[in-house]
């Protein structure tokens, strides 16, 4: 006779085909990973509207400091500036659709004040506002550099310029964590449904009549749910790599996903055992995961940060200890669950 825990795990995986919500979630993730190179273009336009290419913003520039500001505007990759003699002329051109925005730059008491006029709310407005923000940030840096020799004290240093493209940042800080952590959360929800349904349908008592201990039942369910997450993540990573998003340290990244899956599934199983009502258990699980995951973002090496750093190889020589820490956390939670199961009255 085989290991009853493996039998239960195989039964859990076999029942996934009947869970339409989970199957739909898997198909959505598969679609995102398989066509990431196409989707990332549209998604980046929402993540960073200023990265949209092929659209040139024409800006009318007027005021006492118009010449200096116009030079900066013309240096921007997707902007073209037009000088106007007066604010009235610039606003007339704006109303007639000759320019997309107006910048009024006046010098007052040794400072430059810029007033921007943009179209009323639309998607086009968002793109224009982001492009103007970048142009004005460049103008501020230029003015600071030009006036540095006249200052009696050294001002605060400006933040460093971002060197990466929005596509690179979006792929590794948004898309990759999304595909790694969605399977983890789904696995935890699966084990909550599995345990609570066994209690609701009365099938848990039938399992306990067989030569299977309560710990074996929980082990089988936890193994099936926890194994699904790294398997999905491995497939998503392969599809991302196929689409041109190279992932460094894939084995270490999968180890982190497996450890987090074990931790989250253990949390879900514990909640389901203590609160067998399905709705209450799912609510508690969702709140618990939300609080834990949100709180973890305050840590210097949060799960999202760790996954992104592993993917781009920016964790240094200490990354094996970091991965080992996640694995130890997941295993410790699982061991505590196994010790607590005999003390919990299932199905009572």
C-alpha positions in Angstrom: 0.0 0.0 0.0 1.4 3.4 -1.0 1.8 6.4 1.2 -1.8 7.6 2.1 -0.6 11.2 2.1 0.5 11.0 -1.5 -2.9 9.4 -2.4 -4.7 12.3 -0.8 -2.4 14.8 -2.5 -3.2 13.2 -5.9 -6.9 13.3 -5.2 -6.6 17.0 -4.3 -4.8 17.8 -7.6 -7.3 15.7 -9.6 -10.2 17.8 -8.2 -8.7 21.0 -9.5 -10.4 20.5 -12.9 -13.8 21.0 -11.3 -12.8 24.3 -9.7 -13.6 26.7 -12.5 -12.4 29.8 -10.6 -9.0 28.3 -10.0 -8.7 27.0 -13.6 -9.7 30.5 -14.9 -7.0 32.1 -12.6 -4.4 29.7 -13.9 -5.4 30.4 -17.5 -5.1 34.2 -16.9 -1.6 33.8 -15.5 -0.7 31.5 -18.4 -1.8 34.2 -20.8 0.1 36.9 -19.1 3.3 34.9 -18.9 3.0 33.6 -22.5 2.3 37.0 -24.1 4.2 39.2 -21.7 6.3 40.8 -24.4 3.1 42.1 -26.0 1.2 42.9 -22.8 4.0 44.8 -21.2 3.8 47.6 -23.8 0.2 48.4 -22.9 0.7 47.8 -19.2 3.7 50.1 -19.0 1.7 52.8 -20.5 -0.6 52.6 -17.4 2.4 52.1 -15.0 4.4 55.0 -16.5 2.4 57.1 -19.0 5.4 59.1 -19.9 7.0 56.1 -21.5 4.5 56.1 -24.4 6.3 56.4 -27.7 5.1 57.7 -31.0 3.2 60.7 -29.5 4.8 64.1 -29.5 3.5 66.8 -27.2 3.6 70.4 -28.5 4.1 73.0 -25.8 3.6 76.7 -26.0 6.2 78.5 -23.9 6.0 82.2 -22.8 7.2 84.5 -20.1 10.4 86.2 -19.0 12.3 82.8 -18.7 10.8 81.3 -21.8 14.1 81.0 -23.6 15.7 78.9 -20.9 12.7 76.7 -20.5 12.2 76.3 -24.3 15.7 74.9 -24.6 14.9 72.2 -22.0 11.5 71.4 -23.6 13.1 70.9 -27.0 15.7 68.5 -25.5 12.9 66.1 -24.3 12.5 63.1 -26.6 8.7 63.4 -27.2 8.2 67.2 -26.8 8.4 70.2 -29.1 8.3 73.8 -27.9 6.9 76.9 -29.5 7.7 80.4 -28.2 5.0 83.0 -27.9 5.4 86.7 -27.2 2.6 86.9 -24.7 0.5 84.7 -22.4 -2.7 85.7 -24.3 -1.2 84.5 -27.6 -0.1 81.2 -26.0 -3.6 80.6 -24.5 -5.3 81.5 -27.9 -3.1 78.9 -29.6 -4.0 76.4 -26.9 -7.8 77.0 -27.3 -7.4 76.6 -31.1 -5.6 73.3 -30.7 -2.3 74.5 -32.1 -0.4 73.4 -28.9 -1.2 70.6 -26.4 -0.2 72.6 -23.3 1.1 76.0 -22.2 4.0 76.9 -19.9 4.3 80.4 -18.4 7.7 80.9 -17.0 8.2 84.2 -15.0 11.2 85.4 -13.0 10.3 86.9 -9.6 12.7 87.9 -6.9 15.5 85.8 -8.5 13.3 82.7 -8.8 11.5 81.2 -11.8 7.8 80.4 -11.4 6.2 78.1 -14.0 2.5 77.8 -14.5 1.2 74.9 -16.7 -2.0 74.7 -18.6 -3.1 71.3 -19.8 -6.3 69.9 -21.4 -9.2 68.9 -19.1 -9.2 65.2 -17.9 -8.5 62.5 -20.4 -6.0 59.8 -21.1 -4.1 62.3 -23.3 -4.0 64.6 -20.3 -2.2 62.0 -18.2 0.5 61.6 -20.8 1.0 65.3 -21.2 1.2 65.9 -17.4 3.8 63.2 -17.0 5.9 64.6 -19.9 5.6 68.1 -18.5 6.7 66.9 -15.0 9.8 65.3 -16.5 10.6 68.5 -18.5 10.2 70.7 -15.4 12.3 68.4 -13.3 15.1 68.7 -15.9 14.6 72.5 -16.0 15.0 72.6 -12.2 18.2 70.7 -12.3 19.5 73.0 -15.1 18.7 76.1 -13.1 20.3 74.7 -9.9 23.5 73.9 -11.8 23.6 77.3 -13.4 23.1 79.1 -10.1 25.4 76.9 -8.0 28.3 79.2 -8.2 26.3 82.1 -6.8 25.2 80.3 -3.7 26.8 81.1 -0.3 26.2 77.5 1.0 25.9 74.2 -0.7 22.2 73.1 -1.2 21.0 69.6 -0.7 22.0 67.2 -3.4 19.3 66.3 -5.9 18.0 62.7 -6.1 20.0 60.6 -8.7 18.5 60.3 -12.1 16.8 57.0 -12.8 18.9 55.0 -15.2 16.6 52.1 -16.1 13.8 52.1 -18.6 10.2 51.8 -17.4 9.9 48.5 -19.3 12.8 47.0 -17.2 11.4 48.3 -14.0 7.8 47.2 -14.7 8.9 43.7 -15.8 11.0 43.0 -12.7 9.2 44.9 -10.0 5.5 44.4 -11.0 5.1 41.6 -13.6 7.5 39.0 -12.1 6.3 39.3 -8.5 2.7 39.2 -9.8 3.3 35.9 -11.5 5.3 34.5 -8.6 2.9 35.4 -5.8 -0.5 34.8 -7.4 0.1 31.0 -7.4 1.1 31.3 -3.7 -2.1 33.1 -2.7 -4.3 30.7 -4.8 -2.6 27.7 -3.2 -3.5 29.0 0.3 -7.1 29.6 -0.8 -7.3 26.1 -2.3 -6.3 24.4 1.0 -8.9 26.5 2.9 -11.6 25.4 0.5 -10.4 21.8 0.6 -10.5 21.4 4.4 -13.7 23.3 5.0 -15.5 21.4 2.2 -14.4 18.1 3.7 -16.1 19.2 7.0 -19.2 20.5 5.3 -19.8 17.4 3.1 -19.0 15.0 5.9 -16.3 13.3 3.8 -13.7 14.1 6.5 -15.2 11.4 8.8 -15.0 8.9 6.0 -11.3 9.6 5.6 -10.7 9.2 9.3 -12.5 5.8 9.2 -9.8 4.6 6.8 -6.3 3.7 8.2 -5.3 7.4 7.8 -4.4 9.7 10.7 -5.6 13.3 10.9 -2.0 14.5 10.4 -1.8 12.4 7.2 -5.0 14.0 5.9 -3.6 17.5 6.5 -0.2 16.6 5.1 -1.8 15.4 1.8 -3.8 18.6 1.4 -0.9 20.8 2.3 1.6 19.0 0.0 -0.8 19.2 -3.0 -1.5 22.9 -2.6 2.1 23.9 -1.7 3.6 22.0 -4.6 1.3 23.7 -7.2 2.7 27.2 -6.6 6.4 26.5 -7.5 5.3 24.4 -10.4 3.3 27.2 -11.9 6.1 29.8 -11.1 8.6 27.6 -12.9 6.4 27.5 -16.0 5.8 31.3 -15.8 9.6 32.0 -15.5 10.3 29.8 -18.6 7.6 31.7 -20.6 9.0 35.1 -19.4 12.5 34.0 -20.5 11.1 32.9 -23.8 9.6 36.4 -24.3 12.9 38.1 -23.5 12.7 38.8 -19.7 15.8 37.0 -18.4 15.6 35.8 -14.8 18.8 35.3 -12.9 19.0 32.7 -10.1 15.8 30.9 -11.2 16.4 28.0 -8.7 16.8 30.3 -5.8 13.7 32.2 -6.8 11.7 29.0 -7.0 13.0 28.1 -3.6 11.6 31.3 -2.2 8.3 30.8 -3.9 8.1 27.2 -2.6 8.9 28.4 0.9 6.3 31.2 0.8 3.8 28.8 -0.6 4.4 26.4 2.3 4.1 29.2 4.7 0.8 30.6 3.2 -0.7 27.1 2.8 0.1 26.4 6.4 -1.6 29.6 7.4 -4.7 28.7 5.3 -4.8 25.1 6.7 -4.6 26.4 10.2 -7.4 28.9 9.7 -9.6 26.2 8.1 -9.0 23.8 11.0 -9.8 26.4 13.6 -12.8 27.9 11.7 -14.4 25.2 9.5 -17.1 27.6 8.1 -16.0 28.2 4.5 -17.0 31.9 4.3 -15.5 32.8 7.6 -12.3 30.9 6.9 -11.8 32.5 3.5 -12.4 35.9 5.0 -9.9 35.3 7.8 -7.4 33.9 5.3 -7.7 36.9 3.0 -7.4 39.4 5.8 -4.4 37.5 7.3 -2.6 37.3 4.0 -3.3 40.9 3.2 -2.0 42.1 6.6 1.1 39.8 6.5 2.0 40.6 3.0 1.4 44.4 3.4 3.4 44.4 6.6 6.3 42.5 5.0 6.8 45.4 2.5 8.2 47.5 5.3 11.1 45.0 5.6 14.4 45.8 3.8 14.2 42.3 2.1 10.5 41.9 1.6 9.2 39.1 -0.6 8.7 41.4 -3.6 12.1 43.0 -3.1 13.7 39.6 -2.7 12.1 38.2 -5.9 13.1 41.3 -7.9 16.7 41.3 -6.6 17.1 37.6 -7.3 15.8 38.1 -10.8 18.3 40.9 -11.6 21.2 39.5 -9.5 21.5 42.4 -7.2 21.5 40.6 -3.8 25.2 40.0 -3.6 27.0 37.0 -2.1 24.6 36.8 0.9 21.6 35.7 -1.2 22.0 32.0 -0.1 21.4 33.0 3.5 18.4 35.0 2.5 16.9 32.1 0.6 17.7 29.7 3.4 15.9 32.1 5.8 12.7 31.9 3.8 12.9 28.1 3.5 13.5 27.9 7.3 10.4 30.1 7.9 8.2 27.9 5.8 9.4 24.6 7.2 9.0 26.0 10.8 5.4 26.9 10.2 4.7 23.5 8.7 6.3 21.7 11.6 4.2 23.8 14.1 1.0 22.9 12.1 1.8 19.2 12.3 2.3 19.3 16.0 -0.9 21.3 16.5 -3.2 19.1 14.4 -3.7 16.3 16.9 -4.9 18.9 19.4 -7.6 20.2 17.1 -11.0 18.5 16.9 -11.7 18.2 13.2 -15.2 18.0 12.1 -16.5 18.7 15.6 
